[in-house]
Amino acid sequence: MTDKSLSLWRTRIIAEMMDTRKLSECELDDVYKFHRKDAQKMIRTVSQYSRAANDAYRRGDCVSGHHYSLMAQEAQFVANCLNARAATEIFKSVNRTDDLWRLDLHGLHANEAIRALQCRLQQIELSGQRPKPLEVITGRGKHSRGAPVIPAAVTNYLKECRYRFYELRSGAIAVRPKFVELK
């Protein structure tokens, strides 16, 4: 069995396991690790190339320094692509239902969470539906190093864009979408 077919097999098994039920915290950790592992490996490669470039420049070897610097940039591009793909898969895993009025941001990095929130708010605002606020699950930051990142990023974004919102409970925010009257 090739690595690619093994990876597809694992993805299919995980998708089947998570098809209808809510993810437990352990399962969410597994999904996160499964989808982010390639990006994390590539980020370590970026770090290695960057250190090699720095060492080469310190030795006065500008040609090697430039070469390693370009390799680090290319590896960073690949890491960004892998993270984007991982974010899409993680988002699909935690948002399996078709509930337009609920958005779970668990497992996403702050910038990915903001993009997902922007897209969902735009989708709601363009739909013309008005019955209730959007429930945004940010989590409480149990897995963040230091202070929770996503709740702070989401509230800052909402304040900057002048959305009305309030805390539903710890780790969840209700957002009132902006609706434009069409004439």
Salt bridges, closest charged atoms under 4 A:
GLU25 OE1 - LYS142 NZ 3.57
GLU25 OE2 - HIS143 NE2 3.55
GLU27 OE2 - ARG21 NH1 2.73
ASP29 OD1 - HIS143 NE2 3.52
ASP61 OD2 - ARG59 NH2 3.93
GLU89 OE2 - LYS92 NZ 3.74
ASP104 OD1 - HIS106 ND1 2.55
GLU112 OE1 - ARG36 NH2 2.53
GLU112 OE2 - HIS109 ND1 3.72
GLU135 OE2 - ARG169 NH2 2.66
GLU181 OE2 - ARG130 NH2 2.46
